[in-house]
Amino acid sequence: MKWLQVLGMLLCSAVVMAPAYTHDGDGGCMQGAMAQFGRYIGDWRIRDESLSQDGSTWTEGTGARWRFECVGNGVAVQDFWMPFGGGYGTNLRTYNPSSDRWEIVWAATQQSGLQRISARENDKGEVVMSIDYPTTPQPRRIIFFPPTDDGWNWAMQWSLDDGETWIDVYRITATPWSDD
């Protein structure tokens, strides 16, 4: 548990210092496996929607700003989630070549402790993230779909049949941020 406390302190420091952060380029995050998340580097306007409890309707959310940055010229990709309704969150994403997987931690203002996530790119070019900790009764995953010139999409899915089928419960559409 000691390493979680240290990582939490590092993430909190990164969040506090984020606006003043400078780096020597995104090149390291655009090479090899790092490009799987490196391709999302940028500043994004988020339109979001959630599925109702009964599964019958989608409700538009408040939206967000989501900024992805390259850390240490390819050591990690860090993002900063800034919902328009308040709160804040950050992911730190590192690629482990030994396991051929992404190791990710998520910290947010309305969450106690860190969430551990792993991810792998599938043959369609989608990055599929699995929530490793904390566990829940139903499996859940998040999919980053490949970006286009107009932006990219993302979906959180739940399975009620132990991973046989999946249903979208929260969706995001990201377009480039502009101050308009």
N, C-alpha and C positions, 0 to 999 in steps of 0.2 A: 504494500500500500504506500510505502514511502515514495516510490517513483511516481505514483499518481499525484501526490501532493506537490512534488517538484514540477511535474509537467503542468499541473494546474496553475502554479505560480508563474511559470514561463508564459503560458497562454494569456493569463491576465495581464502580464507585463506587455505582451505583444499587442493586446487590444488597446491598452492605455496609450501606447506609443504609436499606434498605427498611422495617425495623420502625419507624423513627422518622419515616417519610414522612407528611406531611400535605398536603392540597390543598384547593382551594376548591370542590369539588363535581365531580360526574360529568356535569353538564349538557352540556358541550362534547363529550363522548364519546357522547352520546345523540342527536345531531342530524346529519342528512344522512348521508353515507357513513360517518362515524365510528361510527354506530350499528351497522354491520355487525359490528364487534368489541366495541363498547360494550355490546351486549346480553349479553355474557358477564361483565361486571364483577360481581364478587362473590367469595365464598370457597367453594370446591367440594371435596367429598370425591370422590375418583376410584377407581373400580373398573376394572381393566384386564385385558386378556387378549391372549395372543399365539398365533399360528398356528404349529404345529410345522413343522419343516423339510420334512417330507414332505407337508404340507398336510392331514393326516388328523384332527388334534385341536387343540382350543383349551386353553391352560393359563392359569389365573388368575394374575395378577401380585401384587405386594405392595401395590399401591394407592399413592395419593399425596394430597397436598393441593395444590390449584392455585388461586392467588389472582390475579385480574385487577383492575387499577386504572387509573383515568383519570389521565394525566400532564398537568399544565399546562392543566387545564380544556379538553382537546380537542386538545392537540398530538400525543398518542400514547396508545395503550393498551399498558400493560406488564403482563406476567404473571410470576409466580414459581412455578416447578414444584418441588415438594418431595416427592420419592418417599419412602415409608416405609422403603425398603431402603437409604437413603443417597444422597448426591449432591445436586445442586442445578442449576437452570437458569433462564434468563430469556429472554423474547422482548420486543423493543421493536418495536411495530407502528405505522407511520405511513401515512397515506393520501396518495397523490399525485394530485391532481385533474387534472393535465396528462396523465397516462398512464391515469387511471381504474383504478389498481391500488394495492394495498397493497405497501409495501416493508418487509420484516421482517428482523431479525437475531436469531439464536439463539446463546446462549453457555451452555455447561454445564461442570460440573466435570470430566467424563470425556471432554471433547472438546478438541482443540487448535485454536485459532482460532475464527472466527465462521462460522456457516452463514448464507448469504443465501437468502431466500425471497421469492417474490412471490405475490400472491393477488388473487382477484377473486370477487365474489359472482355466482352463476349465477341463472337465472330461477326456480329452486326455492327461493331464499333460502339456499342452502348457500354457505359461503365455502370455495373450493377453493384450496389452497396448493400451489405448485410449488416444489420444491427447486432453486434455481438454481446454488448452489455449496456444497460441492463436488459435482461430477457423479459419477454412478455408471453402471455398464453398463446397468442397467435403469431406466426412468423410475419415479419415485415421486411421490406426492402425498398430501396430508392434507386431509380434508374435515371442517369444522365444520358439523354439522347444526343447523337452527334450534332454539332452545330452546323448551321447554314450561314449564308451571308446575312440573313435577317436576324439571327439569334439562335436560341436553342430551347428545348423543352426538357422537363424533369417531372417525374411522377413518383409519389410515395404509394406503395401498394401493400395490402394485407392479404393474407391467405387464411381462410377459415377451414381449409381441409388439409392442413399440414404441408403446404407447398405444392399441391397438385394444380390448383388454379389460383390466379391472383386478380385482385380488383383494385383499381385506382381509388384512393381515398382523398388524395390531395395532389393538385397539379400546378405546375409553374410554367409560364412562358416568359423567357428572358429576351429583351431587346436592348440594343446599345443605349446606355444612359445619355441623355442630353438635358441641358438645363432649361429647355423650352417649357 
